[in-house]
Amino acid sequence: MSYYTHHVFFCCNQRKPGEACCNDRGAAELRNYAKDRVKALGLNGKGKVRINTAGCLDRCEEGPVIVVYPEEVWYTYVDQADVDEIVEEHLVHGRIVERLRI
């Protein structure tokens, strides 16, 4: 059994100016938002959900991106509403958000 039910990695990579990178699209801020949201819902901790910062996940052109394990589902998102939908649908109810899946 995994330590966490879901482990969510937010690419927060910062590349050189002119190169596509998730951090230029608000990844760090939305990662912080996701972490706070998961805590507010009581979803964080052992046996629950972990939100982590990742270095480059090498999909920045599709970004910003996150990957959710153990399902290995990749998402893109643009705002807090997208993050809320991923948290509610995937992390709470176990349903993949197809419109955000990459």
Secondary structure, DSSP 8 states (H G I E B T S, - for coil): --SSSEEEEEE-----TTS--GGGGTHHHHHHHHHHHHHHTT-BSTTSEEEEEES--S-GGG-SEEEEETTTEEEE--SHHHHHHIIIIIIIT----GGGB-
